Each structure stands twice: as structure tokens, then as C-alpha cells.
Amino acid sequence: MEVSRRRLLIGTVSTLALAVGLPASFPALSAENAAVGTDAEAKKLLLRMVRVVYPHDQFPDAPYERTVDAIIAAGNKTPGQKLMFAAGIGGLRAASFGNMDEAKATEYCRGIEQSAFFGLVRSTAVVALYNDQEVWKILKYEGPSFDQGGYIDRGFNDLDWLPDPRITEKG
Amino acid sequence: MNTIAQDESAVVIIGSGAGGGTMAYELTKAGIPCVVLEAGKHFSINDWVNDEWEAFGQMAWLDTRTTSGSWRVARDFSGLPTWLVKAVGGTTTHWAGATPRFLDYEFKALSTYGEIEGATLLDWPLDLEEMVPYYNAAEKAIGSTHVHGRPPLPANNNYKVFANGAERVGYTRYATGPYGTNAEPYDDRPGSIQDGFNFQGDKNGSKWSTLVREIPRALKTGLCDLRPQSHAVKITHDASGKADAVLYVDKDGNLQRQAAKVVCVAGNSIETPRLLLLSDSNQFPNGLANGSDQVGRNYMRHMTGSMYAWFEKPVHMYRGETMAGIIKDEVQNDPSRGFVGGYYMETLALGPAFLSSFIEPGAWGRDFTKMMDAYCNMAGMWLVGEDMPQASNRVTLSDTARDQWDLPAPNVHFDDHPNDVAMRTYAYEKAEALYKSVGAIGTHRTPPYPSTHNLGTCRMSANPEDGVVDKWGRAHDVPNLFVSDGSVMTTGAAANPTLTIVALAIRQAEFLAGELKKGNL
């Protein structure tokens, strides 16, 4: 279930990337090409970066880790992406990004905001993180509703801090 | 289903959405066989999913497109100028359901507003009085709430905030409709179960779309040959200049030809002008029906914007019918507000998946995440008003980008007119005041999304030099070529366009059936 959901998500992200105008595909990579960003240190840096870009104190690590997986998949799509992605991670490492406090780390991200690397991380994360079912639960969004009979008996009109308004025009 | 031979000259309808789907049903009901060429797949409501991104991947028109101009969509979503559907039923599968009529003055934009610098305003060659019977027919087809005896939808949470705010700032004309989703069973469709996901197709089938009403009924007549995954790429003509066939690409990528005695183009306001431009020939070097050089021009997308506001207490805006809330007080021409034309305020809700991408595209950091953290306590509305037609807002064929069939992709160029900007700023202020009156602790001005209301580009005009089609939607230059979608709109009015597209299609089908029976085509 989790694997298929993740695969779906990665597919969705790439569809979006295509839709918003990221580069079209290069020739497919051969399987023996090593993936970029999959070592523990790189993952830790990316996780820190996503937490700085989309900081939610109440979110546990798990949805951020799934977001990092989506970023790694996106960053390895093409040789060009790989080169750019590797350079971006190298930049985080060289700047000791992992040791920065949130203010410093935010400042670093502002500095690279226009880069392709930041664009890849942010545009992938904004889709992956907020499409995560664990995140939905924390934000109190209930997700699919049709299978549960909609909200007709589950609170579509349960707001009680304002009076009930009329629903037709007067007269 | 009826099969029509490819060498039999038939009525060929291109597209199966609000315009094309309505044409297919109205014509087959009148005994006229039709071929319907639809670029997308034929899904059923059981195929729809209650998941914003998955549904987007399933439904959205994602063929290559490019953008230019100063509109923000060109920066944030450069390859996605619109948010339209590629499937049987077209964008009626995605529409929310608001069905206001155009007002009389909105058919007379030039006379009412006068000349506006930079705008190509024109009066429609028809008026509200002429449209009333067709609006009645369209409202009954759609099953609009609040009219013709259809009951209103109940207030959902997002509406409660919206309507209470409306009352407190002094608006009087607010209601939960008219809205194209059943409050109770009607026309063989069930009443709403308040399940949301109107934009994702509506699995319950309470929402009107041509997928659930017109297309199945057209097929039932035995006169409709529906061909999904059949992407029209060129309309050809004979030596006399009349359309004689439509070339289309089938699902296997093969080029096919359907002979035609009449062609009705209903591909929405990007693909319709693109197809006419792709249909150039020695006789029509600037594209078919383009003697006036108006094909693709005067592209309109409505003045839009959204306001999201958050409160101390929960709202759960996503529960229930997405757009079942409308305020009409600002729809009037009152230039003392600093702009001509008017706008509606309508409830709107997105899930976290879409809200994160659209509430402020490109934003990140704590200012952004504090809005997402407020999701449960958030209310939302859409602002939709008349935008100014401009000759330079235009769909053209790209010199460089090509689609999956190796044909020139459409480029969509758009710049806001100063009137659009003034109206948007004013509307944001009014929306903020509304939400603050019921205790908003924060508000955000969300910029326009990729366009769902796409209008103009083949506009109706009394004078052939000013537009592409006449008052029946018939091309000025090609007597058996009709445009049957929102492309024909001379000006955009403030209203959500689907009702008017359906009403115009019912009217056009009646005219076309009459002409065919008289032997005039």
C-alpha cells in the first residue's frame, strides 16, 4: 500500500513538473548509474532543508522523510537533473547547512532561492508533503469522503459559532 | 451505439463538454445523426477519485502549451495556462456548479461602459430577452437549484461564514445558489451527499455534467457516434470554401478522416482557435474562418482572485458542496468604484494538497506554513468578474513548441487590463472586510489560478470584420462551420460561463436543426 502510494505520488509530482514547465525528459538512465542523494548524510541534509522550507513544529519526521524520497526520485530523473541535484547537495554540505539554526538556514535558502536546486526541492516538496495522509490528519483534513457517505451526516454544517444564515435571497 | 461511416458526410461535433455535449443531445433528439470527436477518454463516475492530485493527473488537459505576457500564471505555471479537462464530458466534469445568468447590460458592454482605452469592447449581436427561453431550458437541463421549483442546497460550514459576513457588511443578495447540483433527487440523479470533490468529477452523480446527462441520452437515441480519444487536428474544405471533413488522430496515433456536411467546434477557448489556425489552406492562409484576423484574439479569463481567511474556531471548509454560496451585490456597473463591470463572490474550498500549491505559488517559510497550520479553521471564497477583451490577449500557434502529435502547440498570451487590476484590488478589500466582520484573525489574497473560465477567441459579432461568428455561432466566412463553446462570447460578463454556454448551444442546435431540415446546409 505504502509503496504503491509513494509510486503514485512520484508519478503525480513528475506530471506536475511537466505541467509547470520543467525540462522534458532526457534519454533514460541505465540501471547501473548510481543514484544521487541516497546516502544517509545527504538524506539528513535534505530532511533539514525541507523542514526549513516548510517548517511545521507539530509534524513528525516521517512525512518529511517521505518528501525527501520524492525529492530524491525527482533529482535522479535525468543526467542533467542528477548533476544539478548533486551540486546542490554539495553546496549544503560545503556550507555546513546541517549545523545552522533555523534563522541561518532560512537565510541560506533565501540566497539560493532562484537556483534550479532550490526550485526542485521546493516544487517537489510542496506537492509531496501536503499530499501526505499523515499530514492531512494533523491538519484535520479528512481526505476521501464519498466512500463514507459524504459529509451529509458527518458535519458538513456543524459550525456553531455563528448563527444559521438564510439560504435563499430575500423576497 | 450508432456507427456512422467515415465517408458519410455527417454533422461532426468536436468536443463533448458543455457546448459539444449539449449539441450532441439536442441534435440527436431532433433526429439528426452526429459524430462526436472527443480528444479524451470515456471515464465513468466510478472512475473518479477523491484525491486532488490523482484526479488532476487523470482528468486535466496536460498536452503541451506555452504562455507569455505579464500574468502571474505565466511565471508560476508556465506550461499550464488553464485548468481544463480532457475527457468525455469535457470541463463539465470539473466545474463546481454556479449558474448565474448574464445580466442585460452585460450583453451591451460597449453601449454601457463606453469606449475603454486598450479594450476591444463590443455589444453582443443578441440580448437577454432573446436568451431567456434558452436560459430557462438550460437551467432545467442542468437542474439548477433555486429556480423552476428546484429547492436550494442547505448551508455548509464555509457558507455559514460567508453568509454571516455578507449580512454584517450589508450585502443582501446572498444564497446557496443557483447551483448545478441536486439538493434532492431530480432527472434520474440523486441528491447531494455533501461529499465535496466537485472539481474531481463528483462520484455521487448529483452534479450535472454532459458526462452524466447529455452524452448518455444522445447515445440512447441511437444516432450518436461517440469517438473518444479522437483528437481533431484539421478541418478541410472544398473548392467552394465549405468545410468537408475533419482529420483526427485516433488513440493509436493514426490519422483518420471523417467526412462532414456540418462541423461544430467545441474544444474550449484554447483548442477551438488553435484548430481553426491549424486548418489553414491556400484559400484560407491565415486559418479557417479567419478573414477578420480575429481568431484567437480577445481571449478572456475573467477577473479572478481568491480570499482565504482563518478564524479562532473550526470551519472545515472542504465539507460539502464546493461553490454552493454566491453574493450578487457587486454585480452592477458602477464606475464610481473605479472600474466598469461587476463581480460575484462565491464560496470555494481546496484540500491541503491543492491549497499548498495555489494559495501563494512559490511561497515558503513560516509565513506560508502558518496558513497551512490554520487549515481546519479556514474559510475561502472566489472572486469572479468581467475582464476586458483585448486584441493582444491571444491564442497563437507556437513557433517552437509542439504537442504529442508533432503539431504546433498553442501559446496563450495574457496581460491584465488596468480595469481588471482595479476590480481585483477592490474585490480583495471587500472580501477582507467581509471575513473580518465575522472575526477573521488572518486573511490572504490568493492570485488567479490557471484559468478555468476561458472565453472569447472566436467572438460573436454583427459585423464580420469585428469577430469570427455571427449571432448563431456560425462562422462569418464558412457557412457550414459553427463554433459551439465559450469561444463565441463577445464579452465575458461576470457570471460563471457554463450556463450561458449550454443556453447558447441549445439555441444554436435549434437553429442548425431548422436549417438542415430546410435543406439550407
Interface residues (C-beta under 8 A of the other chain):
Chain A: L8 L9 G11 T12 T15 L16 L18 A19 V20 G21 V53 Y54 P55 H56 Q58 T106 C109 R122 V126 V127 L129 Y130 N131 V135 W136 L139 K140 Y141 E142 G143 P144 S145 F146 D147 G149 G150 Y151 I152 R154 G155 F156 N157 D158 L159 W161 L162 P163 D164 P165 R166 I167 T168 E169 K170
Chain B: V49 N50 D51 E52 W53 E54 F56 G57 A60 L62 D76 F77 S78 G79 L80 H146 P152 L153 P154 A155 N156 N157 Y159 K160 V161 A163 N164 A166 E167 T172 R173 Y174 A175 T176 S192 I193 Q194 D195 G196 F197 K203 N204 K313 P314 V315 H316 Y318 R319 G320 K328 G351 P352 A353 L355 S356 S357 G362 W364 G365 R366 F368 T369 M372 D373 Y375 C376 V438
